[in-house]
Amino acid sequence: MTLAKQHRIRVNGVSLHVEEHGGGTPVLLIHGWPDSGFLWRNQIPVLVASGYRVIVPDLRGFGRSDQPPEVDAYALSNAVADINGILNALGIVRAHVVGHDWGAVVAWLTATMRPERVNRLVTISVPHPRAPQTVRQYEMAWYQLFFQFTGIAEATLRHDDWAMLRMFSRGDGDIDRWIADLSRPGALTASLNWYRANLAPRMPGPPPPLPPVQAPTLGIWSTGDHYLDGTRMEMSGQFVAGPWRYEQIDGASHWIPVAAADRLSALLLDWLG
């Protein structure tokens, strides 16, 4: 890992921990659940060595960033405002934006709502928010409903030395680090509030329209993902007005930045370069 500048950036009512590595063209790396910026430890040195200025925040509720107590604080509109504020604070007009899991959703919406800030876009694992649902995705997304049960979800995940979280992850990702992070006061609830603020059951109806993504976009999915249907990522190109490319990584788990680190780094260098 390269030496980082550590920033504490106050934006949009929260204080966010942000690391900055290297210099050159800015690349913003956005993690998801239940990670922190540590997720990108394998991609950071590769990007820095190739001449990029790599910006790595801990999203609100995760890592070393603030954990506001209100569920509504985790609405995606706030996360997009956080990203915009980070770029402003660091004097960055436009950046390449790369996101995984919830970070991919934030990346999609940043490119949609603030297109002037995004040069090239990479979304990992999670499709465009308007990608059509599939039966397979409904089957895979059972945990999103379970996470709505405030108190019960927390107690179940913690029970018996985090046995359910260990089972849920299937041994993938950074389980020991997750448990250490989520064991801090308020951290588990803060992380689950991302689901409660954005995926709580709602009455059916047409979703609000979103303008197409203008940035050249690379969508990446892995065949070992137990939580997301890759068909939806393949279909995401219909929501991209700019150039679109889909890449599938065979055999890797949902946590592609760890499980397929070298392959992901190569794809990033090729797409961003």
Summary of the structure (lengths in Angstrom):
residues: 273
radius of gyration: 17.4
end to end distance: 21.4
largest distance: 48.9
contacts: 930
relative contact order: 0.16
helix: 44%
strand: 22%
